Each structure stands twice: as C-alpha cells, then as structure tokens.
C-alpha cells in the first residue's frame, strides 16, 4: 500500500511541476518510475530474469 501512496505523490508532484515550470517532459517521470518498479519486482523473483519474463507473458 505504501508504494501506491509513493506513486501517487510522484504523480502529483510531477503534474504540479510540469504545470508550474511549463515542462511537459516531467510527465514522463511517473511512467519511468512504474517501469523501474516492475523491473525490480521481476528481478526479485527467484529464478532467471528471462524465464520469469517468459512465464509472465505466457499467463492466460
């Protein structure tokens, strides 16, 4: 649950600073943060990284 609140804070801060500083590139920060989180969680699974990714994409 803490990660949800952390991502929520990141999103709110990025929207605030994107509007305040007129830099829309800041809106890509939450996307990269979420992608980084997914990669870290996949890496924490015991087993090889490639096998884990294959298993995730073969789930139906």
Chimera marker file (.cmm) of the C-alpha trace (Angstrom):
<marker_set name="trace">
<marker id="1" x="0.000" y="0.000" z="0.000" r="1" g="1" b="0" radius="0.5"/>
<marker id="2" x="2.943" y="2.308" z="0.649" r="1" g="1" b="0" radius="0.5"/>
<marker id="3" x="4.059" y="2.002" z="-2.968" r="1" g="1" b="0" radius="0.5"/>
<marker id="4" x="0.642" y="3.177" z="-4.111" r="1" g="1" b="0" radius="0.5"/>
<marker id="5" x="0.921" y="6.308" z="-1.994" r="1" g="1" b="0" radius="0.5"/>
<marker id="6" x="4.509" y="6.864" z="-3.129" r="1" g="1" b="0" radius="0.5"/>
<marker id="7" x="3.474" y="6.665" z="-6.786" r="1" g="1" b="0" radius="0.5"/>
<marker id="8" x="0.538" y="8.957" z="-6.069" r="1" g="1" b="0" radius="0.5"/>
<marker id="9" x="2.883" y="11.550" z="-4.549" r="1" g="1" b="0" radius="0.5"/>
<marker id="10" x="5.266" y="11.243" z="-7.514" r="1" g="1" b="0" radius="0.5"/>
<marker id="11" x="2.398" y="11.740" z="-9.961" r="1" g="1" b="0" radius="0.5"/>
<marker id="12" x="1.022" y="14.771" z="-8.107" r="1" g="1" b="0" radius="0.5"/>
<marker id="13" x="4.462" y="16.372" z="-7.824" r="1" g="1" b="0" radius="0.5"/>
<marker id="14" x="5.211" y="15.760" z="-11.490" r="1" g="1" b="0" radius="0.5"/>
<marker id="15" x="1.905" y="17.288" z="-12.583" r="1" g="1" b="0" radius="0.5"/>
<marker id="16" x="2.454" y="20.277" z="-10.287" r="1" g="1" b="0" radius="0.5"/>
<marker id="17" x="5.996" y="20.943" z="-11.521" r="1" g="1" b="0" radius="0.5"/>
<marker id="18" x="5.062" y="20.299" z="-15.158" r="1" g="1" b="0" radius="0.5"/>
<marker id="19" x="2.405" y="22.993" z="-14.927" r="1" g="1" b="0" radius="0.5"/>
<marker id="20" x="4.492" y="25.379" z="-12.830" r="1" g="1" b="0" radius="0.5"/>
<marker id="21" x="7.709" y="25.127" z="-14.858" r="1" g="1" b="0" radius="0.5"/>
<marker id="22" x="5.984" y="24.616" z="-18.259" r="1" g="1" b="0" radius="0.5"/>
<marker id="23" x="7.964" y="21.423" z="-18.905" r="1" g="1" b="0" radius="0.5"/>
<marker id="24" x="5.718" y="18.617" z="-20.165" r="1" g="1" b="0" radius="0.5"/>
<marker id="25" x="8.669" y="16.191" z="-20.185" r="1" g="1" b="0" radius="0.5"/>
<marker id="26" x="8.212" y="15.910" z="-16.407" r="1" g="1" b="0" radius="0.5"/>
<marker id="27" x="5.024" y="13.957" z="-17.063" r="1" g="1" b="0" radius="0.5"/>
<marker id="28" x="7.135" y="11.025" z="-18.259" r="1" g="1" b="0" radius="0.5"/>
<marker id="29" x="8.737" y="10.585" z="-14.815" r="1" g="1" b="0" radius="0.5"/>
<marker id="30" x="5.850" y="8.524" z="-13.343" r="1" g="1" b="0" radius="0.5"/>
<marker id="31" x="5.914" y="6.217" z="-16.372" r="1" g="1" b="0" radius="0.5"/>
<marker id="32" x="9.622" y="5.552" z="-15.926" r="1" g="1" b="0" radius="0.5"/>
<marker id="33" x="9.195" y="5.117" z="-12.168" r="1" g="1" b="0" radius="0.5"/>
<marker id="34" x="6.499" y="2.487" z="-12.706" r="1" g="1" b="0" radius="0.5"/>
<marker id="35" x="8.607" y="0.681" z="-15.324" r="1" g="1" b="0" radius="0.5"/>
<marker id="36" x="11.574" y="0.701" z="-12.927" r="1" g="1" b="0" radius="0.5"/>
<marker id="37" x="9.381" y="-0.728" z="-10.159" r="1" g="1" b="0" radius="0.5"/>
<marker id="38" x="8.158" y="-3.547" z="-12.409" r="1" g="1" b="0" radius="0.5"/>
<marker id="39" x="11.718" y="-4.448" z="-13.421" r="1" g="1" b="0" radius="0.5"/>
<marker id="40" x="12.856" y="-4.501" z="-9.792" r="1" g="1" b="0" radius="0.5"/>
<marker id="41" x="9.941" y="-6.713" z="-8.758" r="1" g="1" b="0" radius="0.5"/>
<marker id="42" x="10.674" y="-9.139" z="-11.605" r="1" g="1" b="0" radius="0.5"/>
<marker id="43" x="14.335" y="-9.220" z="-10.606" r="1" g="1" b="0" radius="0.5"/>
<marker id="44" x="13.382" y="-10.165" z="-7.025" r="1" g="1" b="0" radius="0.5"/>
<marker id="45" x="11.714" y="-13.400" z="-8.184" r="1" g="1" b="0" radius="0.5"/>
<marker id="46" x="13.983" y="-16.375" z="-7.534" r="1" g="1" b="0" radius="0.5"/>
<marker id="47" x="14.925" y="-17.708" z="-10.929" r="1" g="1" b="0" radius="0.5"/>
<marker id="48" x="16.429" y="-16.289" z="-14.057" r="1" g="1" b="0" radius="0.5"/>
<marker id="49" x="15.137" y="-12.967" z="-15.315" r="1" g="1" b="0" radius="0.5"/>
<marker id="50" x="14.360" y="-14.227" z="-18.833" r="1" g="1" b="0" radius="0.5"/>
<marker id="51" x="12.433" y="-17.271" z="-17.569" r="1" g="1" b="0" radius="0.5"/>
<marker id="52" x="10.399" y="-15.057" z="-15.258" r="1" g="1" b="0" radius="0.5"/>
<marker id="53" x="9.506" y="-12.658" z="-18.077" r="1" g="1" b="0" radius="0.5"/>
<marker id="54" x="8.565" y="-15.585" z="-20.337" r="1" g="1" b="0" radius="0.5"/>
<marker id="55" x="6.357" y="-17.007" z="-17.583" r="1" g="1" b="0" radius="0.5"/>
<marker id="56" x="4.601" y="-13.660" z="-17.044" r="1" g="1" b="0" radius="0.5"/>
<marker id="57" x="3.796" y="-13.273" z="-20.732" r="1" g="1" b="0" radius="0.5"/>
<marker id="58" x="2.546" y="-16.853" z="-21.100" r="1" g="1" b="0" radius="0.5"/>
<marker id="59" x="-0.043" y="-16.478" z="-18.344" r="1" g="1" b="0" radius="0.5"/>
<marker id="60" x="-3.581" y="-16.520" z="-19.640" r="1" g="1" b="0" radius="0.5"/>
<link id1="1" id2="2" r="1" g="1" b="0" radius="0.2"/>
<link id1="2" id2="3" r="1" g="1" b="0" radius="0.2"/>
<link id1="3" id2="4" r="1" g="1" b="0" radius="0.2"/>
<link id1="4" id2="5" r="1" g="1" b="0" radius="0.2"/>
<link id1="5" id2="6" r="1" g="1" b="0" radius="0.2"/>
<link id1="6" id2="7" r="1" g="1" b="0" radius="0.2"/>
<link id1="7" id2="8" r="1" g="1" b="0" radius="0.2"/>
<link id1="8" id2="9" r="1" g="1" b="0" radius="0.2"/>
<link id1="9" id2="10" r="1" g="1" b="0" radius="0.2"/>
<link id1="10" id2="11" r="1" g="1" b="0" radius="0.2"/>
<link id1="11" id2="12" r="1" g="1" b="0" radius="0.2"/>
<link id1="12" id2="13" r="1" g="1" b="0" radius="0.2"/>
<link id1="13" id2="14" r="1" g="1" b="0" radius="0.2"/>
<link id1="14" id2="15" r="1" g="1" b="0" radius="0.2"/>
<link id1="15" id2="16" r="1" g="1" b="0" radius="0.2"/>
<link id1="16" id2="17" r="1" g="1" b="0" radius="0.2"/>
<link id1="17" id2="18" r="1" g="1" b="0" radius="0.2"/>
<link id1="18" id2="19" r="1" g="1" b="0" radius="0.2"/>
<link id1="19" id2="20" r="1" g="1" b="0" radius="0.2"/>
<link id1="20" id2="21" r="1" g="1" b="0" radius="0.2"/>
<link id1="21" id2="22" r="1" g="1" b="0" radius="0.2"/>
<link id1="22" id2="23" r="1" g="1" b="0" radius="0.2"/>
<link id1="23" id2="24" r="1" g="1" b="0" radius="0.2"/>
<link id1="24" id2="25" r="1" g="1" b="0" radius="0.2"/>
<link id1="25" id2="26" r="1" g="1" b="0" radius="0.2"/>
<link id1="26" id2="27" r="1" g="1" b="0" radius="0.2"/>
<link id1="27" id2="28" r="1" g="1" b="0" radius="0.2"/>
<link id1="28" id2="29" r="1" g="1" b="0" radius="0.2"/>
<link id1="29" id2="30" r="1" g="1" b="0" radius="0.2"/>
<link id1="30" id2="31" r="1" g="1" b="0" radius="0.2"/>
<link id1="31" id2="32" r="1" g="1" b="0" radius="0.2"/>
<link id1="32" id2="33" r="1" g="1" b="0" radius="0.2"/>
<link id1="33" id2="34" r="1" g="1" b="0" radius="0.2"/>
<link id1="34" id2="35" r="1" g="1" b="0" radius="0.2"/>
<link id1="35" id2="36" r="1" g="1" b="0" radius="0.2"/>
<link id1="36" id2="37" r="1" g="1" b="0" radius="0.2"/>
<link id1="37" id2="38" r="1" g="1" b="0" radius="0.2"/>
<link id1="38" id2="39" r="1" g="1" b="0" radius="0.2"/>
<link id1="39" id2="40" r="1" g="1" b="0" radius="0.2"/>
<link id1="40" id2="41" r="1" g="1" b="0" radius="0.2"/>
<link id1="41" id2="42" r="1" g="1" b="0" radius="0.2"/>
<link id1="42" id2="43" r="1" g="1" b="0" radius="0.2"/>
<link id1="43" id2="44" r="1" g="1" b="0" radius="0.2"/>
<link id1="44" id2="45" r="1" g="1" b="0" radius="0.2"/>
<link id1="45" id2="46" r="1" g="1" b="0" radius="0.2"/>
<link id1="46" id2="47" r="1" g="1" b="0" radius="0.2"/>
<link id1="47" id2="48" r="1" g="1" b="0" radius="0.2"/>
<link id1="48" id2="49" r="1" g="1" b="0" radius="0.2"/>
<link id1="49" id2="50" r="1" g="1" b="0" radius="0.2"/>
<link id1="50" id2="51" r="1" g="1" b="0" radius="0.2"/>
<link id1="51" id2="52" r="1" g="1" b="0" radius="0.2"/>
<link id1="52" id2="53" r="1" g="1" b="0" radius="0.2"/>
<link id1="53" id2="54" r="1" g="1" b="0" radius="0.2"/>
<link id1="54" id2="55" r="1" g="1" b="0" radius="0.2"/>
<link id1="55" id2="56" r="1" g="1" b="0" radius="0.2"/>
<link id1="56" id2="57" r="1" g="1" b="0" radius="0.2"/>
<link id1="57" id2="58" r="1" g="1" b="0" radius="0.2"/>
<link id1="58" id2="59" r="1" g="1" b="0" radius="0.2"/>
<link id1="59" id2="60" r="1" g="1" b="0" radius="0.2"/>
</marker_set>
